[in-house]
């Protein structure tokens, strides 16, 4: 009996468990039917706007505990729960109310409403193939039977299997379409809405317009002016067969006002629709400098150094000092080092240095005498060689390697075209996050004066465009006298030595006390080469020698053309007294009242700014290089030789006006540094630790959108790669005027700068 009772108990327990499984399957089926009865809940967020709070509380307090009780009883095998024959019932009136609220809310929304959902589903089913509908109905019947059958009640994963099969049928049901249009999805997070916009493919006029615009620098070399190029682009783009594609983005109407911006967006939109999401350049760029100590690094690379008294040695030195005053960044000034025989050719008064440390001491002492604060920046040297023909220093080897990678953050290239003519090394824009070029010299004006100058100027103009576009993110031109370069803006970012402003204040104080400040007449100061204004000066004085009988002029300068200039002046019997070159702040020059500068080859004459700062009259040509100075009352400009005579007589008879505080400040390096930070966009880069380099000059509305193409970067990368290949060939370098052996530094420079020989740093393996 005990054994039979035990067997009976086991059978009862088995039936109970089977009943529990069946009941659990029935409960699951009821729950699935409940969810299927409110399909509008699927695409909605968890909290439905507009649903009564009381109904939500009903679900949480009444339904959820019942479902938990069902699960617990089924797990224990005690099914059905409670008294025999009793059934667990759920009042679904709350669910019905919720569904009605959702339907009412959805019908008001249009896109998310139940009516819209049913219409979309009906339209989708109408497009299905007959075979697909038959299979779909069979699947539904199979699913229904599997849920009601006790044998198939334990078939786990049936829902996943059915859903995957349905997705396969849905993919088969897609019609094969020829993509006559491209579809883009635009997201507006503030509206939580997405919509499709059809983007037609590019037609031939649009492609030609974009090609012409990208070829602007090359067409410029062929003599086609930029305004003609822009007109050609506008004409081609106006012939397009596609209507403007930004009608839907009418919130920013200014996008369609500029055809250039519209063309950029058009290209970008098409590329985006085709799946082009590339963020990096055409080639993978190496890892760049990362900010670790909240201080940025600025490397200023220039083409000359003291004691050579030239603008490219003095102005970068002051720029480094004033940029280093801020605690936000560390500054390194990178200057060329010349071997001792070449120092004798370049540096005045037979000044030479045995080591870079000696020259650095000289530079710092010279700067400290002229500054009112301590300049805390580092000075580094790179090997260079002096070219007698070009009267300039050419870098030897890869200049960028003398800035450590840990400091390669921001680069300021003083004379970027000069530094990169024969640059054969790492691309500046690959190594640095932001590269700024500052154009100092009007090389085209100098070259035109040489033999075959027109042809040489044509080639140099093209090369300047090439290298500045390939190696700079931003280019600053001191005046409009220079050629129009890619990504360039015109702004005077140079100031004057504070010592000249102090001299001007002292002279103004003497004049205010009734003392005679100016005891001498007119003078000219500059390097004694024909291109620095001596040719214009001699021509003007010889032409109007009879009109300026009592006028005498003192000229100060050293240079390669000293003997020729003096011989020509003596031959024409001109009243010019020649003296050796000296510092413009020398006491012997303070008493002159008039500074005469007829040069039209300068970009922005530093001596002119210094003369104005000292309170003198300045007589200069009405030329783009002097545009910045024309706002000063003591600057007297002329257009013709007759006006030159008038200005000379006016200045010699009158007295210059004292500078106002605003005028003195505009000449200072503080104001010049502010202009530099603004126009180079360096202030934005320094204030934004995650800032990316800005290409193409000014920030326009197009660059704020993430859909811009990277075609410009591809072109720049191709130009840099081609330049690297060409400058690696010694024959091509020599044919274009490079100094022999400048692709790498020589043995003497290795000894002077404690460098490893090039063959050790860049070994060649093999036979």
Residue, then its C-alpha position, 0 to 999 in steps of 0.5 A: x500500500x505504501x508503495x502504491x500510494x507513492x506511485x500514485x503521488x508521483x503520477x499526480x505530481x507529474x500531471x500537475x507539472x504537465x498542467x502547469x506547463x500547459x497553463x503557462x503556455x496558455x498564459x503566454x499566448x494570452x499575453x502575446x494576444x494582448x500585446x498584438x491587440x495594441x500594435x501602436x505601442x511598439x514604435x512608441x516610447x515607453x512613456x506615452x504623452x497624453x495617456x492618463x496617469x491613473x491607467x498607468x498606475x492601474x497597470x503597475x498595481x493590478x496587472x504586474x502582481x497578477x502576472x508575477x503570481x502566474x509565473x510563481x504558481x507555474x514554477x511551483x507546479x501548483x496549477x491551477x492556483x487557489x481552490x479547485x476549479x477556480x481560475x485566475x482572471x485579469x480585468x483588462x478594462x484598464x488595458x482597453x482604456x490605455x489602448x484607446x488613449x494611445x489610439x486617440x493620441x496616435x491619430x492626432x500625430x499623423x505619422x505615428x497614429x494607428x490609422x497611419x500604421x494600418x494604412x502603411x501596413x495595408x499598402x505594404x501587404x498590397x505590394x507583396x507577391x501572391x506566393x509571399x502572402x501564401x507563405x505568410x498565412x501558412x506561417x501564421x497558422x503554424x504559429x497558432x497551432x504550435x501555441x495551442x498544441x501540447x507537443x509543440x508547447x516546449x518548442x523554444x525559439x519558435x518566435x525567433x525562427x518565425x521572425x527571421x523567416x519573415x525578415x527573409x521574406x521581406x527582403x525577397x519582397x523588395x523590388x529591384x529598382x534602378x537608382x535614378x535618385x539617391x535617398x538621404x536621411x536627415x536627422x533633427x534631434x530637437x524634433x525627434x523626426x527623420x525624413x527622406x530627401x531624394x538627391x539627384x546625381x550630379x549632372x555634367x555642368x555641375x561636375x565641370x563647375x566643381x572641376x573649374x573651381x578646384x583648378x583655380x590655382x592652376x588656371x591662375x598660372x595660365x593667366x586666367x584671373x580669379x574673377x573670370x574663373x568665378x564667372x565661369x563656375x557660375x555660368x556652368x552651375x546655372x546650366x544644371x538640370x537640377x533644381x536647388x536642393x536646399x528648399x527644405x532647409x529654408x531655415x538658413x536661407x543664406x546657404x542658397x545665396x552663395x553659389x559656391x557654398x551651394x555647390x560645396x553642399x551639393x557635392x557633399x550631399x551626393x557623396x554622403x548619399x553614396x556612403x562616403x563618410x571618410x573623416x581622415x585624409x587620402x592617406x592615413x595621417x600619423x598620430x599628432x601632438x596631444x595636449x597633456x599639460x593644458x599648455x599648447x606648443x608653438x614653433x616659429x620657423x623663420x629663414x633668417x637670424x640676427x645679427x642679419x638685420x632683416x625683417x625675417x630675423x627681427x619680426x619672428x623674434x618679437x612674435x616669439x617674445x610676445x606670444x610667449x608672454x601668455x601662460x597658455x602656450x610654450x614657444x620655440x623659435x627655430x632659426x637657421x645656422x650657417x657655417x663660419x665661412x657663410x656667416x662672414x658673407x651674411x652677418x654685418x661688421x664681421x660678426x661670427x659665432x663658433x657655436x649655436x650657443x654663442x649666437x643664441x646669447x647674442x640674440x637674447x641680449x639684443x632682444x632684452x635691450x629692447x623689451x620691457x619684460x623677460x622673454x621666456x621662449x626656447x631657441x632652436x637651430x636648423x642647418x642652412x646654406x646661403x645662396x649668393x644668387x638669391x641673397x637668402x638662406x636655404x634650409x638643408x635637410x628636413x627642417x621639421x625634424x628639428x621640432x620634436x614630435x612631442x612639441x609638434x602642435x602649432x607651426x608658424x612658418x615665416x615665409x612658407x614659400x621660401x621654407x618649402x621651395x626645396x623642402x624634402x621631408x615630412x609634410x608640415x600639416x601631417x606633423x602639426x595640428x595647425x600650420x600658419x604661413x606668414x608671407x614677408x617678401x614679394x619675391x615676384x617683384x624681385x625676380x621680374x628685375x632679373x634676366x628672363x624675369x617674366x618666365x622665372x616669375x611665372x614659374x615661381x608664382x606657380x610653385x608658391x601656390x603649390x607649396x603654400x596650399x600643400x603645407x599650410x592651413x592658413x596664410x597671412x599676407x602682410x599687404x596686398x602687394x604679394x601674390x594671392x595665395x590659397x587660403x590667404x587673408x591680408x593683414x598687417x601682423x607686425x609691430x615695431x620695436x618698443x624702443x622706437x615708440x619710446x623714442x617717439x614719446x621722448x621727441x614729442x615731450x621735447x617738442x612740447x617743451x619748446x625744444x627743437x627735436x629735429x635738426x637734420x633733413x631727410x634720409x633713407x635706410x635699407x639694404x643696399x641692393x637695387x630692388x630695395x628702392x635704390x633704383x626708384x630713388x635715383x630715378x626720381x632724384x635724377x629726373x627732378x634734380x632741377x626742382x630739388x636743388x637744395x635737397x640733400x639726402x643721406x642713405x644708410x645701408x650695406x649690400x651687394x650693390x653698394x658699389x654700383x649704387x654709389x657709382x651711379x649716383x656720382x655719375x648723375x651728380x646727385x646730392x646723396x651721401x652714403x653711409x654704412x648701414x646701422x641700427x634704425x634706433x641708433x642715436x645718430x638717426x634720431x634727429x632726422x625729420x623726413x624718411x624717404x622710402x620710394x620702394x615698391x618691392x616691399x611687402x610691408x617696410x619695417x623701417x617705415x613703421x619705425x620712422x612713424x613710431x619715432x614721430x617723423x614724416x614718411x614719404x612713400x609711394x601710393x602702393x598696396x605695400x603702404x596701405x596700412x600706413x596711409x591712415x597716419x597723418x605723417x605719412x605722405x604718399x605720391x602717385x607721380x614723380x611730380x607729386x613726389x617733389x610736392x611731398x618733399x617740399x611739404x615735409x621739409x617745410x612743415x612739422x610732423x604731428x605727434x602720435x595719438x595713443x591709439x596710433x601708437x598702440x596700432x604700431x605696437x607689437x601688442x596690437x600686432x599680436x592681437x591681429x595675428x591671433x584673430x586673423x590666423x584663428x590661433x585664438x580659437x585653436x588655443x581656446x579649444x583643446x579639441x580644435x581641428x585645423x581649419x582649411x580654406x581661410x575664413x570659416x563659412x557656413x558650409x564648414x559647420x555641416x558634417x557633410x562636406x567632402x574631403x576632395x580638397x584634402x585629397x588634392x592637397x595630399x596629392x600636391x604634397x606627395x608630388x612635391x616630395x617626389x620631385x624635391x628628392x631628385x638632385x638633378x631637378x633640384x639643381x635645375x630649379x636653382x637649388x644649392x648643391x647638397x641641400x637635400x641633406x646637411x653636410x659634415x660641418x653642420x653635423x659637427x656644429x649642431x651635434x647631429x648624426x650624419x644623414x646616412x646614419x639617421x636614414x640608412x640605405x640597406x642592400x648592396 
